[in-house]
Amino acid sequence: MIFSVQVQVMPLKDLLDPQGKAVMGSLQNLGLPSIKDVRVGKNIQLQIEANSKEEAIDIANEAAKKLLANSVMENFYIEVIS
C-alpha cells in the first residue's frame, strides 16, 4: 500500500531563524504590523510503500532523523495525509 506522508521540519523555538526574521521585516514593510512572529521551515511530502500506516510513519521517522532534519537545530512532525 502507498501512503502519502508529510514531514514538517521547523527550526527549534530557542534558535534564531534568520529567514523568518527577513520575512517578518518584509511583512512589516508591506503594512502588516499585526503579524508578530514568523518561523520558516520545510514541508516535505513522501510517497511510502508500507504494509500499514504505523510502518509508513516509522519509515518517515527514520528518513527525517537520518537526512531530512538536523536534530541539533530543527524539530520535525510527521502526518499521514492519505
PyMOL commands that set and color helices and strands:
alter all, ss='L'
color gray80, all
select helices_A, chain A and resi 18-29+53-68
alter helices_A, ss='H'
color red, helices_A
select strands_A, chain A and resi 2-11+42-49+74-80
alter strands_A, ss='S'
color yellow, strands_A
deselect
rebuild
show_as cartoon
